[in-house]
């Protein structure tokens, strides 16, 4: 059996199994709490695995491995950034958000403020961030199928993106949070197993000597000096000051972005107690930390055994480095058949990764639309649970369609790079409002709205007028040039704008509710009253 046929069979088996889980979960989903939060029935360990499954996206498995393979040290900065970002989420928001006892980020903000404007802003921001993140997963799906099936040309990859989009819509519409969580748990186990297997095979080939592996990877790269010392992709001599600032901007976005990602924040609401929330994040740290250490070996292994030129020839952004490594190490140790089998396994795992993450993202954005915008803004709370869940399912179709279209447009971009943009938007709009709401007594409605819109709009405007969209051969519109903002990642400018806008908005408004702040402070720190709030 060819690698294309074998990987297709394995992937179809995964899809069949997860669809079975999804339909089983649909029979358990009877209330809004079931759809949005899985009935708050998952243990800390289960939710920790699901968090890992949600967080370790195509950007992690495909994008980071590709960047390390092509650029060495500069690519590993993504692994460091994503890992440190998880610690920020643990220390600043995980337990406090869970103790609020709600379904979405907007619930926390609206508790002590005028609900309609805050929910509108939070809903818009959540959907925007989710679509940015979905974009990256779709691009990864197209690149992966191109490698597996030997498909070339944007049209064939576009149909792949459509197929993945339809699957993710089914997961969310049918299974809700319960189905999505179990899909993510299965995917996390498969991903850790596959990545660990390839890592051990690569290290074994080099006598478990990381130095020998890195030396061989550098020798196979286009520039050994920058490969190990940095400056191959970021802060290069040709980029000058702009390159150095872009590197700082990327670091800020990666480290601060996770605490504002809507599909990660909703995971904290699926556990029954604050203790389980802490436990789930600790499980998540163990899984995520181990995985990002594995990406180092995957990236260097791909550079050493496949070669950066071969990787770039298959996919210029490097998104296929991990599957190519699996095939190369399999052939080197087990022969042609072994390479075929290992490629099929890793490709199926990568597909599972993409499907699980897009399901989580679609659920977060559709939940925000239904719960925040439809139920509380449009209907002013006069809506039944059944009607609200129906709207969530309908919005999943719409958001899925939008992400499919944008994913087709963004083919050729590195998926880790695209996710970094989503992190920047989340850190600019969501994070300032969340931190101010939890920790600043004086914070009010005007400040929350200003923080979200100020950070969100500034990030989007700077991305539109950056080299990401125009002015370069790798831009979304390579033939146009309206890029007046020199940085590829807007975080360095847009994140401070978000915090500053929130501060200015708060100071300009006289609104202040000391009693509400005291209540949310006690609730967020102790969990007292959270379950009661969740019932409403």
N, C-alpha and C positions, 0 to 999 in steps of 0.2 A: 504493500500500500504506500502511495506517495505521501510526502509530508503534508501536502495540501488536503488530500482526502482524510488522513488520520486526524489532523488538527480540526478539520470540519466536523468529523464524527465526535471528537471529544468535546468540542464547543457545543454541539447540538445536545449531547448528553447533559452538559451543565445547564443549558437553557431549559431542557425538559424537567430536570430535577428542581430548578429554581421556580419554574412556572407551577410545578406541583405544590411547592411550598407556598407560593403566592395565592393559589386558589384555596389551599387549606386555611391560610391566614384570613382570607376574605370571609370565611364562615365564622371567624372569631371576632370580626370587626362589626360591632353593632352600634357603638356610640361615637361621638366626636373624640372623646378621650382615647378610644381604641384606634381611630384613624390617625390622629395627630401624634399620640404619645404611646401607642402600643398598649394602652390600658395601664401604663406605668407598672408593667409586670416583669420586666427584665432584671436579672440579677446584675451585680457590679461586674462580674467576670464576663457575662454575656454582652453587656453593654460596652465593656472595654474592647472585646473582640470586634463588635460592630463599629465602634469609634475608629479602631484601626482599619477596618474594612472601608469606612467612609473616607478616612484621611489619606490612606495610601492609594492615591489615584493613578491614572495613566501618566500624570506628570511625574509622579515619584518613580514608578516602575520603568516607564519608557523614556520620559523626558530627561530625568536626572542621569540615568545610566548613559543616555546618548550624549549629554553635555560633558560628562566626565570622560567618556571615550574620545570625544573630539577635542576637548579643551583642558582636560586634567584638573588641575587645582581650581580653576575658575568654575568648573562644573560642580565640584564638591561643595562650593559655597551654598548651593541650593539645599543640599542635604543638611548642612549645619543650620541654615536659616529655618527650614521646616521643623527641625527637631527642637531648637531653642524656642520657636514660636509656640510649641505645645506646652512648654513650661510656663510661658506667659499666660496661656489660657487656663492652666491649672491654678496658678497662684492668684489670678485676678478675677476670673469670672465663673469658673465651673460650679463650685458649690453655691455661690451667691445666686446664680441664675436658676439653678435647680430649686433653691429654697423659695423662689418667687411663686412656684407652684402653677405655672402657666404653660401655654403651648408655644408661643413665639416670642421673639425679642421685643416686639411692640407691646406685649402684655406688661413687661417690666417697666417700660418707659411710660405707658399710659396710666399706671397705677397711681402716680402722684401728680399727674398733669392733665391738661385738657385732652381727652382721648382722641377726638377726631383728627386734628391736625398732626398729632404725633403718630397715630396709626397710619395715616396716609403717607407720611414721610418714610416711616420704617418699612411699610409694605413696598413702596417704590424702590427703596434701597435694596431690600432683600431680593426682589425679583431681578434687579440689575446685576447684582453680584453673582447670583445663581446662573444667569445667562452667560456671563463672562466665563465662569468656571465650566459650564456645560460645553461651551465652545471648544475648550481644550480637549475634553474627553472625546468629542466628535472627531476632531482632527486626528487624535491618536487611533481611533477606530479605523479611519480611512487608511492611515499609514500601515497599520498592522495587516489589514486584508490585502493591501498591495503587495506586501512581502510574502504572505502565505500562499496566495493564489496566483502570484505572478501577474497581477493586474497592474496595468500602467494606464496613465491618463486620468484626468480629473473626473471624467464622467462616471467611470466604474467605481472610483472611490466615493463619489457622491451618493451612489445607490447604497453603498455600504453604510454611510452615515444615516441615510433614511431608515435602513433596516434596524440599526442600533437604536435610533430614536423611537421607532414604533415599539420595540421591546421594552424600553424604559417606561414608556407611557403605560403599557400593560401592567408592569410591576406596580406602579404607583396607583393607577386607577382601581385595580382589582384588590391589591393586598394592603394598601395603606402602610402605616408605620410598622405593623407587625411583620408583614410580608417582606418589606424592604430591609428590616433589621436582620431577619433570618438569612436573606440573600447576602447581606454584608458579612455576617458571621461565617457562612460557608466560604465566601470569597477570601476572607482574611486568612483562614486556615490553608486554603489552596495556595494563596500568594506566598505566605511565609514558607510553606513546604517547598514550593517550586524554586523560590529565590535561595533558600538555604541549600537545596540540592546542587544548583548550579555553582553557588559560591564554594561549597566544599570540593566539587570537582575541579574548579579552577585553582584553588589553593593547593589541592593535592598534586596537580600537575607541576606546580612550582615549589614543591616540597614544603608547603605552608610557610613560605618565606615571602612576606609582603613586599620586602625591599626588592627582591628579584622580579616580582610581578610588576612593580612600578617602573623598574628600570627597563624592562622589556616594552612596557606600554609607552614610555617616553621615547624609546628608540624607534618605535613604529609610528610615532606621531609626526606631523608635518613640521613642528618646531619643538624639539626636546627642552629647550631652555624655558620657554613660557609654559610648557606643559606641566612642569613640576614647580616652577617658581611663580606662576600667575602672570597675568597680562596678555593672555592669548585672546580672550573675549572681552574682558572688562578692564578698564583703566590702561588701555594700550597706549603706546607712545604716540601713535597717530591721532588718538582721540583727545589727548591732552587733558585739560581740566574737566571738560564735559564727561570724559570717561570715568574719571575718579568720582565725580558727583553722582554719576549713574550707578556706580557700584554701591555707594552709600545709600542711594535711594532704593535700590533693590534690597539691600539688607534690612532697611527700615520696614519695607513692605512685607517681607517674609516674616520677620520677627513679630510684628504687631498685627498682621492680617488674620491669623487663625482665630484670635479672640473675638473677631467680628464676623466670622463666616457663618451664615445662617444655617447651613446644613450640619455644621458641627454643634452650634448652640442648641438646636432642637434635640440633639441626642441626650442632653442632660435632663430632659423632661421625661424620659422613658423609664426611669428607675423610681422605686417607691419611696426612698429616703435619701437624705443628704449624705449619710454614710455610704450608701451605695453609689452616689454620684462621685464621691472622693475615690472609692475603690475602683470604679470604672475608669476614671482618668489615670489612676496608677497602672492598671492593666494596659490601658492605651499607651502610656509612656514606655512600658516594657516592650510591647510589640513594635511600636513605631521607632523607638530608639534602636532596637536590634535591626529592624529593616533598613534604616538609613545607613547603618554600618555596612550592611550587605551591599548597598548600592555602590559603595566605594570599590569593592571587589568586582562587582558586575561591570562597572564602567572601565576600570583598568584592564579587566580581563578581556572585554570587547576590543579595546585598543590593541592589546598585545596579540590576541589570537585571530581577530578579524582584520584589524587595521583601519585607521581612520578614513583612508581613501575609499575602501570597500563599503564602509558604513555610509559615508556621505553619498556614494554613488547610488545606493538603494534609497536613501532618504536624506536629503541635504541637511535637514534639521537634526538628524541623529536619532529619530524616534524609534528606529528598528534595531538599535544596538543590542538590547537584551535578547530578543529572539535570535538574532544572528549569532550571538555568543553561544546560546544554547545549542544551536546547530553545529558550530565549530568545535566546541568542547566534546559534544557527543560523538562527532566523527573522529576526533583525535583519540578518544578512549575506547569507544565501543564500535567504531566503524561506521559505514554509511547508514546502516539501519538504525544504529543508536542515535546518530545525529538527527535522523528523520523523526524518531520517536520523541526525543527531547525537545526539538523545535515545536512539535505538535503540542506537547504538554505545556510548554511555556507560553505559546501563542494562545492556547485555550485559557490559561490562567490570566493572561493579559486582557482577553475579551471579558472574562468574568470580572476583572478589576474595573473595566470601563462601565459595564452594565450596572454593577453595584453602586458605583459613585454617581452615575447619572440618575439612578433611581432616587438616591438620597437628596440630590440637588433639586430634582423636579418636585419631590415631596415638600421640601422646604419652601420653595417658591409658590407652589400651588396652595399650600396651607396658609401662607402669609396673605395671599390674595383673598382666599375665602374667609379666613378668620379675622383678618385685620381690615381689609378694604371692603369686602362685600358685607359681612355681618355687622361690623361696628361703624363703618363710615357710610356706606350706601344705605343700609337698612337700619342704622342707629340701634342695633341690638335686637330689633324685632324680627327674629329669624329662628326657625327650628333647627335642631342639630342635624336632622336628616337633610334639610335644604342646604345647610352650610357644607356638609360633606359632599353633596352632589355638585355644588359649585366648585369645590376643591378638585373634584375629578374632572370636571369640564375644563378648568383652567390648566390642568396638567396637559391636556391635549394642545392648548394654545401655546403654552410655554415650550412644550416639546417641539412644536412646529417651528417656532422662532429660532430655537437653538439649532435645529437641523439646518435651516437656511443659512445661519451665520457660520456654522461649522463647515459647510460646503465652500463658503467664501474664504475662510481662513486656512485652507489647505496649504501646507508648505511651511507653516510656523512651528517652532518647537513648542511642545505642549507644556513643558515646565515654564517656559517664558510666558506663555499665555496665562497660566495659573498665577504667576507672579503679578500680572495685571489685575486679576480678580482679587488677590490679596491686598493690593494697593487701594483698590476701590473700597474694600471692606474696612481696611484700617483707617481710611480717610472719612468715611461717612458713619459707619456703625459703631466703631470702637469709641470715638469721643463721646457719643451720646450714652453708650452703655456705662463707661467709667464715670462720667459726670453724674449720671443718675444714681449709681450705686454709692458714690463716695462724696459727692458735693451737696451739702445741705441746701445751698441757695439755688441750685439748678431748677429751671422751670420750663414751661412749654415753649416759649420763644427760643430759649437756648437749645432745646432738643431739636426743634425744627431747623434752626440755623446751622447746628452742627452737622446734621444729616445731609441737608441740601448743600451746604457750603462745601463739605468734604466730597460728596458725591459728584456734584456738578464740576468742581475744579478738577477732580481726577479724570472725569470723562472728557472735559474740554482739552486738558493737557495730553491725553492719549490720542485724541483725534488729530491734534496738531503736532504730533511727535513723529519720529521716524518709523514707528510701528505701522502707521497708516499710509504714509507717503514719503517719497524722497529717496528710497533705497530699493535695490533689486529684490530684497527680501520683504518689503512692505506689502500690506494688503493691496494697495494700488501703486505698483512700482512705476507706472508711466506718468503718475501725477506727482507734484511736489508743492505741498502747502504746509510743510513742517517747519514752524518757527520755534517750537520748543525742542531744545537739543537732546533731552534725556528720554530714553526708551521707557523708563518706569517713572511715573509721576509722584511716587510716595514722598520724596524729599520735600516737595512743595505742597502737595495736596493734604498730607496728614497734618502738618501744622495749621493749615488753613481750616481744617475741620475743627480742631481744638480751639483755635482762635475765634472762629465764628460762633461756636457754642458759648464761649466766655462772653463775647460781645452781646450776643442775643440775650443772655441771662441778665447781664448788667443793665441793658436798656429796658427791661421789663420789670415791673414792680410785683409781679405775681410771686407768691411764696406761701407754701402750705407746710408749716412746721410739723403739724400732727401727722400728715401723710408721710413725710420723710422719716419721722420717728418710727412709724409702723413698718415701713419697708426696710428700715435699717435693722430692726429687731428680727423681722421675718427672714431677711437675707442672711443674717449671721447665725440664727438659731433654727430656722425652719418652722417656728411656731406659727400656726395659721396657714401654712402653705397648702396643706391638703384641702382645707376648707375653701381656700381661694380657687383651687383647681376645680372644685365641683361647680363653681359658678362660671 
